[in-house]
Amino acid sequence: MIISLVVLAACRPVASPTPTPSPTETLSPHELAATGTAAPRLLPTMPLSPSPKPTEVSSATSNPGPGPTEVSEVGILSFPSISGDAGNAVLIAGDEITIVWEEAPPEAERYEFTFEPEDGGPTVLLGEDLDRSDGVSVRWTVPEHLAGDFDAVAHFADGSTISAGWSAMVYSGIAPPVGICVLRSSTVGVVMLFLEPTIESADFAEVYPGEYAEVLGRTADDWYLVDAGMAHLTYPRDPQPITGWTPDEGILLHGPCGDLPLIEP
């Protein structure tokens, strides 16, 4: 296009000279073509990066110190319990237990143990350990009707934290009654009550883990007579038995159980 414009301009009669635009004038591409001067070819330009403010430091050249961070969980929490299905744990209400952070990270300023309720209620602080020389742990009395999970957090001087948790839920029932002999399950299963002190007899009620039933007496071969009114009926009968029998297997006794009357079945 530039060559053709120049040739045409050379063949035509020269008219009065067209004034050269002043440096301050701005001409359109058509006006530039009319003067015999082609529009300049504009090269693409790269956008300029803004210069940092005097108070800013470029991240490429700065070397900031470590700030507060939270890293993944380290170690596990352990505590005495009656393990349940799917990893859940049943705790005994009223028991004072020790929650231990195994393989806890060293050099923390403090280790905080908390409980997160299942119903979304406020977090409960169980206690803190400020000295890991004898291990990281906290003593805590299990309340009744517990449902939730345990957590622990190590707090460091720079503001960073490391945590550990329990992968499932923990539960508790009621505290054992005071002043009477009661039994509860010592395993994940229930305590079954039978009509007679033999496994050949029919069972009709159960004592769930974390719950209790009053013991009224025992046989010479360690069957216990139990108040069935404190158990859960599984097979209702008519008339409904007010007492039941259970063997000395998978149970724990609480209270004044040393002087139980001996019963002949």
C-alpha positions in Angstrom: 0.0 0.0 0.0 2.8 2.4 0.8 4.5 1.9 -2.7 1.2 2.4 -4.6 0.4 5.6 -2.9 3.9 7.0 -3.7 3.5 6.0 -7.4 0.1 7.6 -7.7 1.4 10.7 -6.1 4.2 10.9 -8.6 1.9 10.6 -11.7 -0.7 13.2 -10.8 -0.2 17.0 -11.4 1.1 18.6 -8.4 -1.4 20.9 -6.9 -0.8 23.4 -4.2 1.2 21.8 -1.4 -0.7 20.3 1.4 0.5 21.8 4.6 2.4 19.4 6.9 0.4 18.9 10.1 1.9 20.4 13.1 3.2 18.1 15.8 0.2 18.9 17.9 -2.3 17.9 15.3 -3.9 14.4 15.2 -4.9 13.0 11.8 -7.1 10.0 11.1 -5.7 7.2 8.8 -7.8 8.6 5.9 -6.3 12.1 6.4 -2.8 10.6 6.5 -3.5 8.7 3.2 -4.7 11.9 1.5 -1.4 13.7 2.3 0.6 10.9 0.7 1.9 9.8 4.1 1.0 6.3 5.3 -0.1 5.7 8.8 2.8 4.4 10.9 2.8 0.7 11.8 2.2 0.4 15.5 4.2 -2.4 17.3 2.4 -4.2 20.1 3.6 -3.1 23.5 3.7 -5.0 26.8 1.9 -3.5 29.7 4.1 -2.0 32.3 4.1 -3.5 35.8 3.3 -0.9 38.4 6.3 -0.1 40.6 5.9 -1.1 44.2 5.1 1.6 46.7 8.0 2.7 48.8 6.5 1.0 51.8 5.9 -2.3 50.0 8.4 -5.1 49.6 8.2 -7.4 46.6 7.5 -11.0 47.5 10.2 -12.1 45.1 12.9 -10.3 47.1 11.5 -10.4 50.6 12.2 -13.2 53.1 9.4 -13.0 55.7 9.7 -15.0 58.9 7.3 -17.8 59.6 3.8 -16.7 60.7 1.1 -18.6 62.6 0.3 -21.8 60.8 -1.8 -24.9 61.5 -0.5 -28.2 60.3 -2.1 -31.6 60.0 -2.8 -33.8 63.0 0.0 -35.5 64.8 -0.3 -38.5 67.1 -3.5 -40.0 68.6 -5.7 -39.6 71.7 -6.2 -42.6 74.0 -8.3 -43.2 77.1 -10.1 -46.0 78.9 -13.4 -46.9 77.4 -15.8 -49.6 76.4 -15.3 -49.7 72.6 -18.4 -49.7 70.5 -19.1 -50.5 66.9 -17.7 -48.3 64.1 -15.0 -47.1 66.4 -17.3 -45.3 68.8 -16.5 -45.5 72.5 -18.7 -45.8 75.6 -17.4 -44.0 78.7 -18.5 -44.7 82.2 -20.3 -41.6 83.7 -18.7 -40.7 87.0 -15.3 -42.3 86.2 -12.2 -40.1 86.4 -10.2 -41.0 83.3 -6.8 -39.9 81.8 -6.8 -38.7 78.2 -3.3 -39.2 76.8 -1.9 -37.6 73.7 0.4 -40.3 72.4 3.3 -39.1 70.2 2.5 -35.5 71.0 4.7 -32.9 69.3 7.5 -31.6 71.5 8.4 -28.1 72.5 4.9 -26.7 72.7 4.1 -24.0 75.3 0.8 -25.7 76.3 -1.4 -28.6 75.3 -5.1 -28.0 75.4 -7.8 -30.7 75.6 -11.4 -30.0 74.6 -14.7 -31.8 73.9 -16.9 -31.0 70.9 -20.6 -31.8 71.6 -22.4 -33.8 69.0 -25.3 -31.4 69.0 -23.1 -28.4 68.1 -23.1 -26.8 71.5 -20.2 -24.8 72.9 -16.8 -26.5 73.1 -15.9 -27.7 76.6 -12.3 -27.2 77.9 -11.3 -30.4 79.7 -7.9 -29.1 80.9 -4.4 -28.1 79.9 -0.9 -29.7 80.2 2.0 -27.2 80.6 4.7 -29.8 81.2 5.2 -32.7 78.8 8.1 -34.2 80.8 5.8 -36.9 82.1 3.8 -37.2 78.9 1.0 -35.1 77.6 -2.3 -35.9 79.3 -5.2 -34.5 81.3 -7.5 -36.0 84.0 -11.2 -35.6 83.6 -14.4 -36.8 85.2 -16.9 -38.2 82.7 -20.3 -36.5 82.9 -23.6 -38.2 82.3 -25.3 -38.3 78.9 -22.1 -37.5 77.0 -22.1 -37.4 73.2 -19.4 -35.8 71.0 -15.6 -36.1 70.3 -12.3 -35.2 71.9 -9.7 -32.8 70.4 -6.3 -31.6 71.5 -4.2 -28.7 70.3 -0.5 -27.9 70.9 0.2 -24.2 71.0 3.7 -22.9 70.1 5.5 -19.7 70.9 5.3 -18.5 67.3 1.5 -18.8 67.3 1.4 -22.1 65.3 -0.6 -25.1 66.4 -0.6 -28.8 65.9 -3.7 -30.9 66.7 -4.9 -34.4 67.3 -8.4 -35.8 67.6 -10.5 -38.9 68.1 -11.7 -40.3 64.8 -15.2 -41.3 66.1 -17.7 -40.3 68.8 -17.7 -40.9 72.6 -20.8 -41.5 74.7 -21.8 -42.0 78.3 -25.0 -43.1 80.1 -25.8 -42.4 83.7 -23.6 -42.4 86.8 -23.9 -45.5 89.0 -26.5 -45.1 91.9 -25.0 -44.4 95.3 -25.4 -46.8 98.2 -26.7 -49.8 96.4 -25.0 -52.7 94.5 -25.4 -52.4 90.7 -23.9 -54.1 87.7 -23.1 -52.9 84.2 -21.7 -54.3 81.0 -17.9 -54.5 80.8 -17.9 -55.2 77.1 -19.4 -53.7 73.9 -22.5 -55.9 74.3 -25.5 -55.8 76.6 -26.2 -57.6 79.8 -28.9 -60.1 79.1 -31.5 -61.0 81.8 -33.0 -64.5 81.8 -36.1 -65.8 83.5 -34.1 -68.4 85.4 -30.4 -68.7 86.4 -29.5 -70.8 83.3 -28.7 -69.9 79.7 -31.3 -72.5 78.7 -33.9 -70.2 80.1 -35.6 -67.4 78.0 -34.1 -64.0 78.0 -36.5 -61.0 78.2 -34.5 -57.8 79.0 -31.2 -56.1 78.5 -28.9 -53.6 80.4 -27.2 -51.4 77.8 -23.6 -50.4 78.0 -23.2 -47.4 80.2 -26.4 -48.2 82.2 -26.9 -50.0 85.5 -29.3 -52.4 87.2 -29.5 -53.1 90.9 -28.2 -56.5 92.1 -30.5 -58.2 94.7 -28.5 -61.4 95.4 -26.4 -64.1 93.9 -26.2 -67.9 93.6 -23.3 -70.1 94.7 -22.3 -70.5 91.0 -22.2 -66.8 90.4 -25.6 -65.9 88.8 -26.9 -62.5 89.9 -30.5 -61.7 90.6 -31.2 -58.3 89.0 -34.0 -55.7 89.2 -35.5 -55.9 85.8 -37.2 -52.5 86.2 -33.9 -50.8 85.4 -33.4 -52.8 82.2 -34.8 -52.5 78.7 -37.4 -55.0 77.7 -36.7 -56.9 74.6 -39.4 -59.6 74.7 -42.4 -58.3 76.7 -44.2 -61.0 78.7 -47.4 -61.3 80.5 -47.1 -60.9 83.4 -43.9 -59.0 83.1 -41.1 -60.3 85.4 -39.8 -57.8 88.0 -36.5 -59.6 88.3 -34.1 -61.4 86.1 -30.9 -63.5 86.2 -27.5 -62.9 84.5 -24.3 -64.9 84.8 -21.0 -63.5 86.0 -19.7 -62.9 82.5 -19.0 -59.6 80.9 -20.2 -57.5 83.9 -18.7 -55.2 86.4 -20.1 -54.5 89.9 -20.3 -51.1 91.6 -21.2 -50.1 95.1 -21.6 -52.3 98.3 -21.7 -55.7 96.7 -19.6 -57.6 99.2 -22.6 -58.7 101.4 -25.1 -59.8 98.7 -27.5 -62.5 100.0 -26.9 -66.0 98.8 -30.0 -67.3 96.9 -30.9 -70.9 96.2 -32.6 -71.0 92.8 
